[in-house]
Amino acid sequence: MAQSAAAIFGAKSIDANSAPLPACDDFVQHRPGAYFFLGNGTDGAHGRALHNPAYDFNDCILAKGAEFWARLVETQLAV
């Protein structure tokens, strides 16, 4: 996942060693897995927290997100 993300977004944009997060899904406690967060960043017009009333999703990142998921599937199916 980290390699696919780095290929799309650049290695400096990826944190593959972040601390575990108490996400609302305990599925990964029972099966191997990972979370991937695609965000707007913290700077500029779209740099707002998700639940901020001024949050505005940056639609320009949708194509990169789709490209990431396609690459991830391609690399995993190639194994």
N, C-alpha and C positions, 0 to 999 in steps of 0.2 A: 504494500500500500504506500509506504513512504517513498519507494523508488518511483512508482508511477506518479505520485504527487509531485515529487521533485522534478521529474521530466516535464511536467506541464507547467508548474507554477514557479520553478526555480528552487534550488536547495535552501536558499536563505529564507524562504517563506514557509518551510516545513519544520515542525517540531515533533520528531518521532520519539522523543524521550520525555514527554511531559508527564507530570504526576498523574496518577489515576484520578478520575473524576467520579463523584457519586451520581452518575446519570440515573435517570428514572427507569432504566431497564437492567434487570439482573440477569439477562440471558447470557452475557459473557462470563458469568460465574459458573455456568454449566457447560458451555461450549466455547472453544477458542474463537476469538474475534477481536475486533478493533473498532473504534469510533473514528470517524473522519468529519471534521468540522470545516465547512467551506463558509468563509465569512467575508464581510465587507472591509475588514480592517478597522483601525481606530482613528484614522486621519481623514480629513476631507469631508465632503458633503455627506457621504454615506457612513461615516465613522460614528455610529450611535450603537448603543447596546440594543440587543434584540427586543427587550420589553420597554424600551424608551418610547414615549408617544411620538417622538420625532423620527423614529426609525424609518428608513427608506431603503428597501433592498435594492442593491445595485444590479439591475438586470444585465449589465454588461458581463458579469461573471458567469452567467448561465451556460454559455457556450464552453467556457473553460471547465466548468463542473461536469458537463456532459462528456467532454473529451477525456477528463480524468476517469470517469466510470467506464467508458469504453476501453481505455488503455488497461485499466485494472482487470477487466474481464478477459481481454485478449492475452495478457501476461499469465493470468491464472489458468486459463484453458490450454495454454501452450505447455504447461508443466506436465 
